[in-house]
């Protein structure tokens, strides 16, 4: 499972559309202020979760490879 650092939304790693969902979710947070939405504005960090806590963090380089 992968969790958004800004809102806590969880994404499933085995989702065939994961790359698209992460890109759209990033856009959702980055444009929140411009679109005057009452949500957390910023660039999210996606943490890969394990049963015992955070396993590793996806970097911007990982996200670019997904696009």
N, C-alpha and C positions, 0 to 999 in steps of 0.2 A: 504494500500500500504506500501511496505517496501523499503527503499532506502539505497544503499551502500554508506558508508561514504567516500570512496576513489574516486569513479567515478560518483556517482549520479544515477547509473542505478536503475530503479524502478522495483520491483517485486510485483505481485498481490497475496494477502494473500489467496485467494480462489483457487489458482492454485494447482491442485492435486500433482504436481511434485515440489512444492516449496522447500522442504527439499533437494532434489537432486540439484536443481538449485543453492541454497545458498552454498552448499558444493562445487560444481564445480566453482562457482564464487569466493569463498574464495581461492581455489586452483589456479585459474587464477591469482589473485593478489599476492599470496605468492610465486609463481614460476616465476614471471615476470623477475626478475633480473637474475636468473639462466638460463632462456631460452633466455636471451638477447633481450627481447621485450621492446619497448619504451612505457611502460604503468606504471601506479603508482604501486609501490611495497609496500607490507605491508599486515597486517591482517585487513580486513574490519570490521567495526561495522555496523550492520544492524539496522537502526532506523525505527520504525513503525510510519508512517506518518498519520496525521489527516488534516483536512481542516485548522486548526489554527496553524499547525506546528508539531513539534516532540511530539509524545504521550509517547513512552517509547523506551528503547534500549534493543535489544536482547543481552544477555551476552554469553560468551563462553559456560557456562553451558547449556543455551538454545540450542545452536548449537550442543552440544554433545548429547543432548536428541533427536535431529532430525536425528542423524546418525543411 
